[in-house]
Amino acid sequence: MKGRYSKFIVVLVIVLNVLFAAAVLFVFSRTSSEPSTLVASWFAFTTGELLSLAWIKRKKIEKGGDEE
């Protein structure tokens, strides 16, 4: 049961990134216009989320609260 939440978030972020990339490619194929600011913001957000999750996990391991 331990670690399920973080694993779920990582899988969710990966799936959402793939869906987002597919949607951007679809829009680009239709309009020949790439929403570069949106793409940069999206990937910055998801990277920040994963880094925050990793930081929290590391702090828990350092305290001995979560070895998984």
PDB file of N, CA, C and O in Angstrom:
ATOM      1  N   MET A   1       0.818  -1.195   0.000  1.00  0.00           N
ATOM      2  CA  MET A   1       0.000   0.000   0.000  1.00  0.00           C
ATOM      3  C   MET A   1       0.863   1.261   0.000  1.00  0.00           C
ATOM      4  O   MET A   1       0.484   2.292  -0.556  1.00  0.00           O
ATOM      5  N   LYS A   2       2.052   1.155   0.647  1.00  0.00           N
ATOM      6  CA  LYS A   2       2.932   2.320   0.692  1.00  0.00           C
ATOM      7  C   LYS A   2       3.454   2.629  -0.697  1.00  0.00           C
ATOM      8  O   LYS A   2       3.756   1.724  -1.475  1.00  0.00           O
ATOM      9  N   GLY A   3       3.557   3.912  -1.002  1.00  0.00           N
ATOM     10  CA  GLY A   3       4.116   4.318  -2.275  1.00  0.00           C
ATOM     11  C   GLY A   3       3.144   4.295  -3.432  1.00  0.00           C
ATOM     12  O   GLY A   3       3.518   4.649  -4.551  1.00  0.00           O
ATOM     13  N   ARG A   4       1.916   3.890  -3.202  1.00  0.00           N
ATOM     14  CA  ARG A   4       0.939   3.829  -4.295  1.00  0.00           C
ATOM     15  C   ARG A   4       0.605   5.207  -4.835  1.00  0.00           C
ATOM     16  O   ARG A   4       0.464   5.388  -6.045  1.00  0.00           O
ATOM     17  N   TYR A   5       0.479   6.175  -3.945  1.00  0.00           N
ATOM     18  CA  TYR A   5       0.100   7.524  -4.357  1.00  0.00           C
ATOM     19  C   TYR A   5       1.147   8.107  -5.304  1.00  0.00           C
ATOM     20  O   TYR A   5       0.803   8.638  -6.359  1.00  0.00           O
ATOM     21  N   SER A   6       2.420   8.010  -4.929  1.00  0.00           N
ATOM     22  CA  SER A   6       3.463   8.590  -5.770  1.00  0.00           C
ATOM     23  C   SER A   6       3.577   7.847  -7.105  1.00  0.00           C
ATOM     24  O   SER A   6       3.804   8.475  -8.139  1.00  0.00           O
ATOM     25  N   LYS A   7       3.425   6.543  -7.096  1.00  0.00           N
ATOM     26  CA  LYS A   7       3.464   5.787  -8.346  1.00  0.00           C
ATOM     27  C   LYS A   7       2.299   6.169  -9.253  1.00  0.00           C
ATOM     28  O   LYS A   7       2.458   6.278 -10.468  1.00  0.00           O
ATOM     29  N   PHE A   8       1.138   6.372  -8.658  1.00  0.00           N
ATOM     30  CA  PHE A   8      -0.037   6.797  -9.416  1.00  0.00           C
ATOM     31  C   PHE A   8       0.206   8.163 -10.058  1.00  0.00           C
ATOM     32  O   PHE A   8      -0.125   8.371 -11.225  1.00  0.00           O
ATOM     33  N   ILE A   9       0.779   9.083  -9.301  1.00  0.00           N
ATOM     34  CA  ILE A   9       1.042  10.423  -9.827  1.00  0.00           C
ATOM     35  C   ILE A   9       2.047  10.364 -10.976  1.00  0.00           C
ATOM     36  O   ILE A   9       1.865  11.041 -11.988  1.00  0.00           O
ATOM     37  N   VAL A  10       3.087   9.576 -10.835  1.00  0.00           N
ATOM     38  CA  VAL A  10       4.090   9.461 -11.903  1.00  0.00           C
ATOM     39  C   VAL A  10       3.454   8.893 -13.171  1.00  0.00           C
ATOM     40  O   VAL A  10       3.675   9.421 -14.261  1.00  0.00           O
ATOM     41  N   VAL A  11       2.680   7.842 -13.042  1.00  0.00           N
ATOM     42  CA  VAL A  11       2.008   7.254 -14.212  1.00  0.00           C
ATOM     43  C   VAL A  11       1.022   8.248 -14.813  1.00  0.00           C
ATOM     44  O   VAL A  11       0.931   8.375 -16.034  1.00  0.00           O
ATOM     45  N   LEU A  12       0.291   8.947 -13.965  1.00  0.00           N
ATOM     46  CA  LEU A  12      -0.671   9.939 -14.451  1.00  0.00           C
ATOM     47  C   LEU A  12       0.028  11.048 -15.228  1.00  0.00           C
ATOM     48  O   LEU A  12      -0.449  11.451 -16.288  1.00  0.00           O
ATOM     49  N   VAL A  13       1.135  11.540 -14.725  1.00  0.00           N
ATOM     50  CA  VAL A  13       1.877  12.599 -15.418  1.00  0.00           C
ATOM     51  C   VAL A  13       2.379  12.104 -16.775  1.00  0.00           C
ATOM     52  O   VAL A  13       2.310  12.831 -17.766  1.00  0.00           O
ATOM     53  N   ILE A  14       2.875  10.884 -16.822  1.00  0.00           N
ATOM     54  CA  ILE A  14       3.357  10.333 -18.096  1.00  0.00           C
ATOM     55  C   ILE A  14       2.217  10.220 -19.103  1.00  0.00           C
ATOM     56  O   ILE A  14       2.364  10.614 -20.260  1.00  0.00           O
ATOM     57  N   VAL A  15       1.087   9.684 -18.665  1.00  0.00           N
ATOM     58  CA  VAL A  15      -0.073   9.544 -19.558  1.00  0.00           C
ATOM     59  C   VAL A  15      -0.565  10.909 -20.025  1.00  0.00           C
ATOM     60  O   VAL A  15      -0.864  11.090 -21.206  1.00  0.00           O
ATOM     61  N   LEU A  16      -0.651  11.864 -19.112  1.00  0.00           N
ATOM     62  CA  LEU A  16      -1.102  13.204 -19.496  1.00  0.00           C
ATOM     63  C   LEU A  16      -0.123  13.878 -20.454  1.00  0.00           C
ATOM     64  O   LEU A  16      -0.545  14.590 -21.365  1.00  0.00           O
ATOM     65  N   ASN A  17       1.177  13.663 -20.260  1.00  0.00           N
ATOM     66  CA  ASN A  17       2.167  14.229 -21.186  1.00  0.00           C
ATOM     67  C   ASN A  17       2.024  13.637 -22.581  1.00  0.00           C
ATOM     68  O   ASN A  17       2.124  14.357 -23.574  1.00  0.00           O
ATOM     69  N   VAL A  18       1.792  12.337 -22.663  1.00  0.00           N
ATOM     70  CA  VAL A  18       1.603  11.696 -23.967  1.00  0.00           C
ATOM     71  C   VAL A  18       0.335  12.226 -24.643  1.00  0.00           C
ATOM     72  O   VAL A  18       0.346  12.541 -25.833  1.00  0.00           O
ATOM     73  N   LEU A  19      -0.748  12.321 -23.884  1.00  0.00           N
ATOM     74  CA  LEU A  19      -2.001  12.849 -24.441  1.00  0.00           C
ATOM     75  C   LEU A  19      -1.843  14.302 -24.884  1.00  0.00           C
ATOM     76  O   LEU A  19      -2.340  14.696 -25.939  1.00  0.00           O
ATOM     77  N   PHE A  20      -1.150  15.089 -24.072  1.00  0.00           N
ATOM     78  CA  PHE A  20      -0.926  16.495 -24.414  1.00  0.00           C
ATOM     79  C   PHE A  20      -0.100  16.609 -25.696  1.00  0.00           C
ATOM     80  O   PHE A  20      -0.424  17.401 -26.581  1.00  0.00           O
ATOM     81  N   ALA A  21       0.959  15.821 -25.789  1.00  0.00           N
ATOM     82  CA  ALA A  21       1.808  15.856 -26.988  1.00  0.00           C
ATOM     83  C   ALA A  21       1.014  15.453 -28.225  1.00  0.00           C
ATOM     84  O   ALA A  21       1.165  16.065 -29.282  1.00  0.00           O
ATOM     85  N   ALA A  22       0.173  14.433 -28.104  1.00  0.00           N
ATOM     86  CA  ALA A  22      -0.662  14.007 -29.230  1.00  0.00           C
ATOM     87  C   ALA A  22      -1.637  15.113 -29.638  1.00  0.00           C
ATOM     88  O   ALA A  22      -1.853  15.353 -30.826  1.00  0.00           O
ATOM     89  N   ALA A  23      -2.219  15.778 -28.649  1.00  0.00           N
ATOM     90  CA  ALA A  23      -3.155  16.864 -28.943  1.00  0.00           C
ATOM     91  C   ALA A  23      -2.445  18.027 -29.628  1.00  0.00           C
ATOM     92  O   ALA A  23      -2.985  18.616 -30.564  1.00  0.00           O
ATOM     93  N   VAL A  24      -1.245  18.361 -29.172  1.00  0.00           N
ATOM     94  CA  VAL A  24      -0.489  19.449 -29.795  1.00  0.00           C
ATOM     95  C   VAL A  24      -0.119  19.089 -31.230  1.00  0.00           C
ATOM     96  O   VAL A  24      -0.200  19.933 -32.123  1.00  0.00           O
ATOM     97  N   LEU A  25       0.288  17.838 -31.454  1.00  0.00           N
ATOM     98  CA  LEU A  25       0.605  17.412 -32.822  1.00  0.00           C
ATOM     99  C   LEU A  25      -0.623  17.473 -33.725  1.00  0.00           C
ATOM    100  O   LEU A  25      -0.527  17.856 -34.891  1.00  0.00           O
ATOM    101  N   PHE A  26      -1.774  17.093 -33.180  1.00  0.00           N
ATOM    102  CA  PHE A  26      -3.014  17.164 -33.958  1.00  0.00           C
ATOM    103  C   PHE A  26      -3.341  18.614 -34.322  1.00  0.00           C
ATOM    104  O   PHE A  26      -3.660  18.916 -35.472  1.00  0.00           O
ATOM    105  N   VAL A  27      -3.259  19.499 -33.341  1.00  0.00           N
ATOM    106  CA  VAL A  27      -3.538  20.919 -33.595  1.00  0.00           C
ATOM    107  C   VAL A  27      -2.540  21.484 -34.593  1.00  0.00           C
ATOM    108  O   VAL A  27      -2.911  22.257 -35.477  1.00  0.00           O
ATOM    109  N   PHE A  28      -1.279  21.103 -34.456  1.00  0.00           N
ATOM    110  CA  PHE A  28      -0.257  21.587 -35.377  1.00  0.00           C
ATOM    111  C   PHE A  28      -0.523  21.109 -36.798  1.00  0.00           C
ATOM    112  O   PHE A  28      -0.323  21.861 -37.752  1.00  0.00           O
ATOM    113  N   SER A  29      -0.970  19.869 -36.948  1.00  0.00           N
ATOM    114  CA  SER A  29      -1.253  19.352 -38.289  1.00  0.00           C
ATOM    115  C   SER A  29      -2.441  20.059 -38.935  1.00  0.00           C
ATOM    116  O   SER A  29      -2.515  20.166 -40.159  1.00  0.00           O
ATOM    117  N   ARG A  30      -3.360  20.536 -38.118  1.00  0.00           N
ATOM    118  CA  ARG A  30      -4.546  21.223 -38.655  1.00  0.00           C
ATOM    119  C   ARG A  30      -4.291  22.702 -38.927  1.00  0.00           C
ATOM    120  O   ARG A  30      -4.788  23.251 -39.910  1.00  0.00           O
ATOM    121  N   THR A  31      -3.512  23.349 -38.051  1.00  0.00           N
ATOM    122  CA  THR A  31      -3.383  24.801 -38.138  1.00  0.00           C
ATOM    123  C   THR A  31      -2.001  25.273 -38.575  1.00  0.00           C
ATOM    124  O   THR A  31      -1.835  26.446 -38.910  1.00  0.00           O
ATOM    125  N   SER A  32      -1.018  24.399 -38.580  1.00  0.00           N
ATOM    126  CA  SER A  32       0.382  24.751 -38.861  1.00  0.00           C
ATOM    127  C   SER A  32       0.900  25.817 -37.903  1.00  0.00           C
ATOM    128  O   SER A  32       1.784  26.604 -38.244  1.00  0.00           O
ATOM    129  N   SER A  33       0.343  25.827 -36.716  1.00  0.00           N
ATOM    130  CA  SER A  33       0.762  26.791 -35.697  1.00  0.00           C
ATOM    131  C   SER A  33       0.976  26.048 -34.380  1.00  0.00           C
ATOM    132  O   SER A  33       0.069  25.400 -33.858  1.00  0.00           O
ATOM    133  N   GLU A  34       2.186  26.156 -33.862  1.00  0.00           N
ATOM    134  CA  GLU A  34       2.515  25.466 -32.621  1.00  0.00           C
ATOM    135  C   GLU A  34       2.320  26.408 -31.434  1.00  0.00           C
ATOM    136  O   GLU A  34       2.835  27.526 -31.442  1.00  0.00           O
ATOM    137  N   PRO A  35       1.578  25.965 -30.410  1.00  0.00           N
ATOM    138  CA  PRO A  35       1.418  26.794 -29.209  1.00  0.00           C
ATOM    139  C   PRO A  35       2.641  26.638 -28.293  1.00  0.00           C
ATOM    140  O   PRO A  35       2.568  25.976 -27.258  1.00  0.00           O
ATOM    141  N   SER A  36       3.760  27.252 -28.683  1.00  0.00           N
ATOM    142  CA  SER A  36       5.036  27.018 -27.996  1.00  0.00           C
ATOM    143  C   SER A  36       5.009  27.445 -26.531  1.00  0.00           C
ATOM    144  O   SER A  36       5.615  26.779 -25.691  1.00  0.00           O
ATOM    145  N   THR A  37       4.330  28.528 -26.209  1.00  0.00           N
ATOM    146  CA  THR A  37       4.260  28.965 -24.815  1.00  0.00           C
ATOM    147  C   THR A  37       3.475  27.962 -23.984  1.00  0.00           C
ATOM    148  O   THR A  37       3.855  27.660 -22.853  1.00  0.00           O
ATOM    149  N   LEU A  38       2.402  27.452 -24.526  1.00  0.00           N
ATOM    150  CA  LEU A  38       1.606  26.449 -23.817  1.00  0.00           C
ATOM    151  C   LEU A  38       2.409  25.167 -23.610  1.00  0.00           C
ATOM    152  O   LEU A  38       2.364  24.573 -22.532  1.00  0.00           O
ATOM    153  N   VAL A  39       3.135  24.741 -24.630  1.00  0.00           N
ATOM    154  CA  VAL A  39       3.947  23.528 -24.529  1.00  0.00           C
ATOM    155  C   VAL A  39       5.011  23.703 -23.448  1.00  0.00           C
ATOM    156  O   VAL A  39       5.184  22.830 -22.598  1.00  0.00           O
ATOM    157  N   ALA A  40       5.716  24.816 -23.481  1.00  0.00           N
ATOM    158  CA  ALA A  40       6.760  25.067 -22.483  1.00  0.00           C
ATOM    159  C   ALA A  40       6.179  25.126 -21.077  1.00  0.00           C
ATOM    160  O   ALA A  40       6.757  24.578 -20.139  1.00  0.00           O
ATOM    161  N   SER A  41       5.053  25.780 -20.933  1.00  0.00           N
ATOM    162  CA  SER A  41       4.417  25.894 -19.612  1.00  0.00           C
ATOM    163  C   SER A  41       3.942  24.537 -19.102  1.00  0.00           C
ATOM    164  O   SER A  41       4.113  24.218 -17.925  1.00  0.00           O
ATOM    165  N   TRP A  42       3.351  23.747 -19.976  1.00  0.00           N
ATOM    166  CA  TRP A  42       2.848  22.428 -19.576  1.00  0.00           C
ATOM    167  C   TRP A  42       3.974  21.536 -19.070  1.00  0.00           C
ATOM    168  O   TRP A  42       3.876  20.945 -17.995  1.00  0.00           O
ATOM    169  N   PHE A  43       5.046  21.445 -19.856  1.00  0.00           N
ATOM    170  CA  PHE A  43       6.138  20.563 -19.464  1.00  0.00           C
ATOM    171  C   PHE A  43       6.907  21.099 -18.260  1.00  0.00           C
ATOM    172  O   PHE A  43       7.447  20.316 -17.479  1.00  0.00           O
ATOM    173  N   ALA A  44       6.965  22.416 -18.098  1.00  0.00           N
ATOM    174  CA  ALA A  44       7.570  22.990 -16.889  1.00  0.00           C
ATOM    175  C   ALA A  44       6.729  22.625 -15.663  1.00  0.00           C
ATOM    176  O   ALA A  44       7.274  22.287 -14.613  1.00  0.00           O
ATOM    177  N   PHE A  45       5.418  22.692 -15.796  1.00  0.00           N
ATOM    178  CA  PHE A  45       4.521  22.339 -14.694  1.00  0.00           C
ATOM    179  C   PHE A  45       4.675  20.872 -14.305  1.00  0.00           C
ATOM    180  O   PHE A  45       4.835  20.556 -13.126  1.00  0.00           O
ATOM    181  N   THR A  46       4.627  19.971 -15.294  1.00  0.00           N
ATOM    182  CA  THR A  46       4.700  18.549 -14.962  1.00  0.00           C
ATOM    183  C   THR A  46       6.078  18.167 -14.435  1.00  0.00           C
ATOM    184  O   THR A  46       6.189  17.299 -13.568  1.00  0.00           O
ATOM    185  N   THR A  47       7.125  18.801 -14.945  1.00  0.00           N
ATOM    186  CA  THR A  47       8.467  18.551 -14.414  1.00  0.00           C
ATOM    187  C   THR A  47       8.560  19.024 -12.973  1.00  0.00           C
ATOM    188  O   THR A  47       9.140  18.343 -12.127  1.00  0.00           O
ATOM    189  N   GLY A  48       7.996  20.177 -12.696  1.00  0.00           N
ATOM    190  CA  GLY A  48       7.978  20.695 -11.322  1.00  0.00           C
ATOM    191  C   GLY A  48       7.230  19.777 -10.376  1.00  0.00           C
ATOM    192  O   GLY A  48       7.658  19.569  -9.241  1.00  0.00           O
ATOM    193  N   GLU A  49       6.127  19.230 -10.830  1.00  0.00           N
ATOM    194  CA  GLU A  49       5.355  18.297 -10.003  1.00  0.00           C
ATOM    195  C   GLU A  49       6.168  17.043  -9.678  1.00  0.00           C
ATOM    196  O   GLU A  49       6.189  16.585  -8.535  1.00  0.00           O
ATOM    197  N   LEU A  50       6.830  16.500 -10.688  1.00  0.00           N
ATOM    198  CA  LEU A  50       7.633  15.290 -10.459  1.00  0.00           C
ATOM    199  C   LEU A  50       8.831  15.572  -9.561  1.00  0.00           C
ATOM    200  O   LEU A  50       9.179  14.745  -8.719  1.00  0.00           O
ATOM    201  N   LEU A  51       9.464  16.726  -9.731  1.00  0.00           N
ATOM    202  CA  LEU A  51      10.580  17.078  -8.858  1.00  0.00           C
ATOM    203  C   LEU A  51      10.123  17.281  -7.411  1.00  0.00           C
ATOM    204  O   LEU A  51      10.814  16.880  -6.474  1.00  0.00           O
ATOM    205  N   SER A  52       8.968  17.899  -7.237  1.00  0.00           N
ATOM    206  CA  SER A  52       8.419  18.081  -5.886  1.00  0.00           C
ATOM    207  C   SER A  52       8.102  16.736  -5.246  1.00  0.00           C
ATOM    208  O   SER A  52       8.382  16.525  -4.066  1.00  0.00           O
ATOM    209  N   LEU A  53       7.530  15.845  -6.004  1.00  0.00           N
ATOM    210  CA  LEU A  53       7.210  14.515  -5.505  1.00  0.00           C
ATOM    211  C   LEU A  53       8.482  13.765  -5.112  1.00  0.00           C
ATOM    212  O   LEU A  53       8.523  13.097  -4.079  1.00  0.00           O
ATOM    213  N   ALA A  54       9.516  13.881  -5.940  1.00  0.00           N
ATOM    214  CA  ALA A  54      10.791  13.224  -5.636  1.00  0.00           C
ATOM    215  C   ALA A  54      11.420  13.816  -4.374  1.00  0.00           C
ATOM    216  O   ALA A  54      11.985  13.082  -3.563  1.00  0.00           O
ATOM    217  N   TRP A  55      11.327  15.125  -4.204  1.00  0.00           N
ATOM    218  CA  TRP A  55      11.881  15.783  -3.021  1.00  0.00           C
ATOM    219  C   TRP A  55      11.162  15.312  -1.760  1.00  0.00           C
ATOM    220  O   TRP A  55      11.800  15.022  -0.748  1.00  0.00           O
ATOM    221  N   ILE A  56       9.835  15.236  -1.823  1.00  0.00           N
ATOM    222  CA  ILE A  56       9.052  14.768  -0.675  1.00  0.00           C
ATOM    223  C   ILE A  56       9.421  13.324  -0.340  1.00  0.00           C
ATOM    224  O   ILE A  56       9.608  12.979   0.827  1.00  0.00           O
ATOM    225  N   LYS A  57       9.524  12.491  -1.361  1.00  0.00           N
ATOM    226  CA  LYS A  57       9.877  11.085  -1.168  1.00  0.00           C
ATOM    227  C   LYS A  57      11.262  10.952  -0.531  1.00  0.00           C
ATOM    228  O   LYS A  57      11.463  10.145   0.377  1.00  0.00           O
ATOM    229  N   ARG A  58      12.198  11.743  -1.011  1.00  0.00           N
ATOM    230  CA  ARG A  58      13.557  11.696  -0.459  1.00  0.00           C
ATOM    231  C   ARG A  58      13.577  12.103   1.009  1.00  0.00           C
ATOM    232  O   ARG A  58      14.271  11.480   1.813  1.00  0.00           O
ATOM    233  N   LYS A  59      12.828  13.135   1.366  1.00  0.00           N
ATOM    234  CA  LYS A  59      12.771  13.579   2.760  1.00  0.00           C
ATOM    235  C   LYS A  59      12.152  12.500   3.648  1.00  0.00           C
ATOM    236  O   LYS A  59      12.597  12.293   4.776  1.00  0.00           O
ATOM    237  N   LYS A  60      11.129  11.816   3.142  1.00  0.00           N
ATOM    238  CA  LYS A  60      10.520  10.735   3.915  1.00  0.00           C
ATOM    239  C   LYS A  60      11.504   9.599   4.139  1.00  0.00           C
ATOM    240  O   LYS A  60      11.564   9.031   5.230  1.00  0.00           O
ATOM    241  N   ILE A  61      12.278   9.267   3.108  1.00  0.00           N
ATOM    242  CA  ILE A  61      13.261   8.190   3.231  1.00  0.00           C
ATOM    243  C   ILE A  61      14.357   8.586   4.214  1.00  0.00           C
ATOM    244  O   ILE A  61      14.797   7.758   5.011  1.00  0.00           O
ATOM    245  N   GLU A  62      14.802   9.839   4.169  1.00  0.00           N
ATOM    246  CA  GLU A  62      15.825  10.309   5.102  1.00  0.00           C
ATOM    247  C   GLU A  62      15.350  10.225   6.554  1.00  0.00           C
ATOM    248  O   GLU A  62      16.140   9.941   7.454  1.00  0.00           O
ATOM    249  N   LYS A  63      14.072  10.471   6.775  1.00  0.00           N
ATOM    250  CA  LYS A  63      13.519  10.384   8.130  1.00  0.00           C
ATOM    251  C   LYS A  63      13.229   8.953   8.538  1.00  0.00           C
ATOM    252  O   LYS A  63      12.966   8.685   9.710  1.00  0.00           O
ATOM    253  N   GLY A  64      13.274   8.035   7.592  1.00  0.00           N
ATOM    254  CA  GLY A  64      13.006   6.633   7.889  1.00  0.00           C
ATOM    255  C   GLY A  64      11.546   6.271   7.881  1.00  0.00           C
ATOM    256  O   GLY A  64      11.165   5.206   8.368  1.00  0.00           O
ATOM    257  N   GLY A  65      10.710   7.154   7.327  1.00  0.00           N
ATOM    258  CA  GLY A  65       9.282   6.906   7.330  1.00  0.00           C
ATOM    259  C   GLY A  65       8.758   6.111   6.164  1.00  0.00           C
ATOM    260  O   GLY A  65       7.635   5.610   6.211  1.00  0.00           O
ATOM    261  N   ASP A  66       9.555   5.983   5.106  1.00  0.00           N
ATOM    262  CA  ASP A  66       9.066   5.292   3.912  1.00  0.00           C
ATOM    263  C   ASP A  66      10.239   4.683   3.174  1.00  0.00           C
ATOM    264  O   ASP A  66      10.953   5.376   2.449  1.00  0.00           O
ATOM    265  N   GLU A  67      10.440   3.389   3.356  1.00  0.00           N
ATOM    266  CA  GLU A  67      11.569   2.711   2.725  1.00  0.00           C
ATOM    267  C   GLU A  67      11.268   2.176   1.343  1.00  0.00           C
ATOM    268  O   GLU A  67      12.189   1.726   0.661  1.00  0.00           O
ATOM    269  N   GLU A  68      10.019   2.203   0.893  1.00  0.00           N
ATOM    270  CA  GLU A  68       9.662   1.657  -0.416  1.00  0.00           C
ATOM    271  C   GLU A  68      10.000   2.591  -1.505  1.00  0.00           C
ATOM    272  O   GLU A  68       9.765   2.288  -2.674  1.00  0.00           O
TER     273      GLU A  68
END
